[in-house]
Structure formats: structure tokens, C-alpha cells
């Protein structure tokens, strides 16, 4: 098992996509339970001011670098991560593997109409996939326990949460084990992307770490200022951490 890397006080798992998928499949096969957390630049910034979110993410069995900026920061701060493991890519890989292995899945999240369209497209793309159940993501905190019990009754082996942060992380921390699912993966806005409601950035943008800009261009009023603010804060966080980690210049060297 790879030793975790510490980045901004958060322990991340330095895994490739293939290694992550294998860990998930092993959890289902062996009767274990794996709660997955993913972090990008914006979430790491938010975790600094939201202790409840930070605690929920830190409590996950796997914490992965969802954003390319996190991988770059890891290199700068001597906490190398092998590659980005994007939440949506892991989601799609696990759906394909679940179909092939006969594992059942449950989808929780998004608006009802988005969820319905996503289920239709998933059925077209993965016709052999066993869908144990689904539910939209608009519910009160008081309903969480009943929803977890409903998922447990469905017998789903993998649970995908198409909800925003911190709701999905808090649900996972509080009720992930109660659902009985062997793999619990918060996939954020992936349901919207699969349903065709929002478009994902081309691979060339992803490689350059510009997926945030592509999304901001789609919704400039809602996302533009937010992304600019969090990216600037993340860059400042990284710079400060780099300075903190850089050894001081010896006095003898300064006197030359």
C-alpha cells in the first residue's frame, strides 16, 4: 500500500486511476467498505474555513487528487502524486467495471429530471449494469437516515452521490457505513455531465488545468468570480507552504 502524502495538512493517497479502480473492486469482492473523498483546489481552500468539511474528507478511506492543480501543488511541495484521479473518470470506470462484474449500483443526487435523463443514458451506455435504485438529491437533513436505510435495503454494492460539497461529504461521513454499500463515491456534478446538462472541458483543457475556466465560461455569472477567488487563494496557499518548507539560508552563506 502506498504511503500517504501530506498536502496542506490533508493526507492524500498517491494512487493512479488503475490502482484506485482495483482498490474499489477489491472492497466489493472482499466485503470491505471504502469511502472515497476527492479534492480539488477549490475544495482545499474551502476546507481551511470549514472544519466540518475538512473532518469529513479526512475521515474517508481514500482521498484522491481530483484537480490537476492539486497534482502540481504536490510536486512543488514535495508531496508527489502520480496523476490526477478525476471523480467523473473514476465514476465512469466503476460503472463499466460494475457492469462487467455484475455488481449493483445506486445513484443518489441531482434534480429528478436530470437523474431520469442520466439513468436513460447510463442504460444505453451500460445495458448490463444492475441498478439497485436511485433517488434525487434534494432532501432535508432529517431524511438522511431513512435514505441510508433505503439504500441498504436495495443491496447496492456501489453508491454514487451526485451532490455538491459539503453535502455529499457530510452524508458519507454520517451515513456511508449505514448504507451498506461497499464503495461510496461522491461524484459532485457528474450526473449533470452524463445527462448532458453541462459540458465537460476538452482533454486539452484538462491537461492544462483549465477545466475550471471552461466551466466558468459556461456560467460566468455564477462561477466566474468564485473560481477566480478560490484559484488565487489556492496559489497563495501553495506559495506560503513552499516558503514554509524551504530551508532557511545559512548565516554563513548570507555573509558572502
C-alpha positions as CSV (number, residue, x, y, z in Angstrom):
1,X,0.0,0.0,0.0
2,X,1.4,3.4,-1.0
3,X,2.3,5.8,1.9
4,X,0.0,8.8,2.1
5,X,1.3,12.2,1.1
6,X,0.5,15.2,3.3
7,X,-0.6,18.3,1.5
8,X,-1.9,21.4,3.4
9,X,-2.4,19.1,6.4
10,X,-4.6,16.7,4.4
11,X,-3.4,13.1,3.9
12,X,-3.8,12.1,0.2
13,X,-3.4,8.7,-1.4
14,X,-0.8,8.7,-4.2
15,X,-2.7,6.3,-6.4
16,X,-3.2,6.0,-10.2
17,X,-6.6,5.6,-11.7
18,X,-6.0,1.9,-12.3
19,X,-4.8,1.3,-8.7
20,X,-7.9,3.2,-7.4
21,X,-10.3,1.1,-9.5
22,X,-8.6,-2.1,-8.3
23,X,-9.0,-1.0,-4.7
24,X,-12.7,-0.4,-5.2
25,X,-13.3,-3.7,-6.9
26,X,-11.4,-5.5,-4.1
27,X,-13.6,-3.8,-1.5
28,X,-16.7,-5.2,-3.2
29,X,-15.2,-8.7,-3.7
30,X,-13.8,-8.9,-0.2
31,X,-16.7,-7.4,1.7
32,X,-14.8,-4.4,2.8
33,X,-16.0,-0.8,2.8
34,X,-14.4,2.1,1.0
35,X,-15.5,5.7,1.4
36,X,-13.8,7.9,-1.3
37,X,-13.1,11.6,-1.0
38,X,-11.7,13.8,-3.8
39,X,-10.2,17.2,-3.5
40,X,-9.5,20.0,-6.0
41,X,-8.1,23.5,-5.5
42,X,-11.5,25.0,-4.6
43,X,-12.3,22.3,-2.0
44,X,-8.9,22.6,-0.3
45,X,-9.4,26.3,0.1
46,X,-12.9,25.7,1.5
47,X,-11.7,23.1,3.9
48,X,-9.5,25.8,5.5
49,X,-12.5,27.6,6.7
50,X,-15.0,24.7,7.1
51,X,-13.8,22.3,9.8
52,X,-16.8,20.0,9.3
53,X,-15.9,19.5,5.6
54,X,-12.3,19.0,6.4
55,X,-13.1,16.4,9.0
56,X,-15.5,14.6,6.7
57,X,-12.8,14.4,3.9
58,X,-10.1,13.4,6.3
59,X,-12.2,10.6,7.5
60,X,-12.5,8.9,4.1
61,X,-10.7,5.7,3.4
62,X,-9.2,7.1,0.2
63,X,-8.6,10.8,-0.5
64,X,-7.7,11.5,-4.1
65,X,-6.4,14.4,-6.2
66,X,-9.4,15.3,-8.4
67,X,-7.8,18.5,-9.7
68,X,-4.7,18.9,-11.8
69,X,-3.7,21.9,-9.7
70,X,-3.5,19.6,-6.7
71,X,-1.1,17.3,-8.5
72,X,1.1,20.3,-9.5
73,X,1.0,21.6,-5.9
74,X,2.1,18.2,-4.7
75,X,5.2,18.4,-6.9
76,X,6.0,21.9,-5.7
77,X,5.6,20.9,-2.0
78,X,7.5,17.6,-2.2
79,X,4.3,15.5,-1.8
80,X,4.3,13.8,-5.2
81,X,1.1,12.3,-6.5
82,X,1.3,10.1,-9.6
83,X,-1.6,11.5,-11.5
84,X,-5.0,13.2,-11.3
85,X,-7.9,10.8,-10.5
86,X,-10.9,12.9,-11.6
87,X,-14.1,12.0,-9.8
88,X,-16.1,11.7,-13.0
89,X,-13.5,9.5,-14.7
90,X,-13.5,7.2,-11.7
91,X,-17.3,7.2,-11.7
92,X,-17.4,6.1,-15.4
93,X,-14.7,3.5,-14.9
94,X,-16.5,2.0,-12.0
95,X,-19.8,1.8,-13.9
96,X,-18.1,-0.1,-16.7
97,X,-16.4,-2.5,-14.2
98,X,-19.7,-3.0,-12.3
99,X,-21.4,-3.9,-15.5
100,X,-18.7,-6.4,-16.4
101,X,-18.6,-8.0,-12.9
102,X,-22.3,-8.0,-12.2
103,X,-22.0,-5.5,-9.3
104,X,-25.1,-3.4,-8.3
105,X,-25.1,0.3,-8.0
106,X,-27.3,3.1,-6.5
107,X,-27.5,6.7,-7.7
108,X,-28.3,9.5,-5.2
109,X,-28.3,13.1,-6.3
110,X,-29.3,15.8,-8.9
111,X,-32.7,17.1,-9.7
112,X,-35.3,14.4,-10.6
113,X,-35.4,15.3,-14.3
114,X,-31.6,15.3,-14.5
115,X,-31.5,12.0,-12.7
116,X,-34.1,10.5,-15.0
117,X,-32.1,11.5,-18.2
118,X,-28.9,10.3,-16.7
119,X,-30.4,6.9,-15.9
120,X,-31.6,6.7,-19.5
121,X,-28.1,7.4,-20.9
122,X,-26.5,5.1,-18.4
123,X,-28.8,2.3,-19.5
124,X,-27.9,2.9,-23.2
125,X,-24.1,3.0,-22.4
126,X,-24.1,0.2,-19.9
127,X,-27.0,-2.1,-20.8
128,X,-25.9,-4.9,-18.5
129,X,-25.5,-2.7,-15.4
130,X,-27.5,-3.7,-12.4
131,X,-29.1,-0.5,-10.9
132,X,-30.4,-1.3,-7.4
133,X,-32.1,2.0,-7.1
134,X,-31.9,5.8,-7.4
135,X,-33.2,9.0,-5.7
136,X,-32.9,12.7,-6.4
137,X,-30.6,14.7,-4.2
138,X,-33.0,17.3,-2.8
139,X,-33.8,16.3,0.7
140,X,-33.6,17.7,4.3
141,X,-31.0,16.6,6.8
142,X,-33.8,14.9,8.7
143,X,-34.3,12.5,5.9
144,X,-30.7,11.3,5.6
145,X,-31.1,8.3,8.0
146,X,-34.2,7.0,6.2
147,X,-32.5,7.4,2.8
148,X,-29.4,5.5,4.1
149,X,-31.7,2.6,5.2
150,X,-33.5,2.6,1.9
151,X,-30.1,2.2,0.1
152,X,-29.1,-0.6,2.5
153,X,-32.4,-2.4,1.7
154,X,-31.6,-2.1,-2.1
155,X,-28.5,-4.2,-1.6
156,X,-26.4,-1.8,-3.7
157,X,-22.7,-2.6,-3.7
158,X,-21.6,0.8,-5.0
159,X,-23.2,4.1,-4.1
160,X,-22.6,7.3,-6.2
161,X,-23.5,10.6,-4.7
162,X,-24.2,13.3,-7.3
163,X,-24.4,16.2,-4.8
164,X,-22.4,19.3,-4.1
165,X,-19.9,19.8,-1.3
166,X,-20.1,19.7,1.6
167,X,-23.5,17.9,1.5
168,X,-22.0,14.7,-0.1
169,X,-19.0,14.5,2.3
170,X,-21.2,15.1,5.3
171,X,-23.7,12.4,4.2
172,X,-20.8,10.0,3.6
173,X,-19.2,10.6,7.0
174,X,-22.5,10.3,8.9
175,X,-24.3,7.5,6.9
176,X,-21.9,6.0,4.4
177,X,-21.4,2.8,6.5
178,X,-25.2,2.6,7.2
179,X,-26.0,2.3,3.5
180,X,-24.2,-1.0,3.4
181,X,-22.6,-0.1,0.1
182,X,-19.0,-1.4,-0.3
183,X,-17.9,1.7,-2.2
184,X,-19.3,5.1,-1.6
185,X,-18.1,7.7,-4.1
186,X,-19.1,11.4,-4.1
187,X,-19.1,12.4,-7.8
188,X,-20.3,16.0,-7.5
189,X,-21.7,17.4,-10.8
190,X,-21.0,14.2,-12.7
191,X,-24.7,13.3,-13.0
192,X,-25.3,16.7,-14.8
193,X,-22.5,15.9,-17.2
194,X,-23.6,12.4,-18.0
195,X,-27.2,13.7,-18.5
196,X,-25.9,16.3,-20.9
197,X,-27.0,19.3,-18.8
198,X,-23.4,20.6,-18.6
199,X,-20.4,20.0,-20.8
200,X,-17.1,18.8,-19.7
201,X,-13.9,20.6,-20.8
202,X,-12.0,19.0,-23.7
203,X,-9.0,16.9,-22.7
204,X,-6.5,19.6,-23.8
205,X,-8.1,22.0,-21.3
206,X,-8.0,19.3,-18.6
207,X,-4.3,18.6,-19.1
208,X,-3.5,22.3,-18.8
209,X,-5.5,22.5,-15.5
210,X,-8.1,24.8,-17.2
211,X,-11.2,22.8,-16.6
212,X,-12.3,25.5,-14.1
213,X,-12.1,28.1,-16.8
214,X,-14.1,26.1,-19.2
215,X,-16.9,25.7,-16.6
216,X,-16.7,29.4,-15.7
217,X,-17.1,30.4,-19.4
218,X,-20.3,28.3,-19.4
219,X,-21.7,30.0,-16.3
220,X,-19.8,33.3,-15.9
221,X,-22.2,35.0,-13.6
222,X,-22.5,32.1,-11.2
223,X,-18.9,30.6,-11.3
224,X,-16.6,33.3,-12.7
225,X,-15.8,35.2,-9.6
226,X,-15.9,32.1,-7.4
227,X,-13.3,30.3,-9.4
228,X,-11.0,33.3,-9.7
229,X,-11.2,33.9,-6.0
230,X,-10.5,30.3,-5.0
231,X,-7.8,29.8,-7.5
232,X,-6.0,32.9,-6.3
233,X,-6.4,31.7,-2.7
234,X,-5.0,28.3,-3.7
235,X,-2.0,29.8,-5.4
236,X,-1.3,31.9,-2.3
237,X,-1.7,28.8,-0.1
238,X,0.8,26.9,-2.2
239,X,3.3,29.8,-2.2
240,X,3.1,30.2,1.5
241,X,3.5,26.5,2.1
242,X,6.5,26.4,-0.2
243,X,8.2,29.2,1.7
244,X,7.5,27.4,5.0
245,X,9.1,24.2,3.7
246,X,12.1,25.8,2.1
247,X,15.1,25.6,4.4
248,X,16.5,28.9,5.7
249,X,19.7,30.1,4.1
250,X,22.6,29.6,6.5
251,X,24.0,32.8,8.0
252,X,27.5,32.0,6.6
253,X,26.1,32.0,3.1
254,X,24.3,35.3,3.7
255,X,27.5,37.0,4.7
256,X,29.3,36.3,1.5
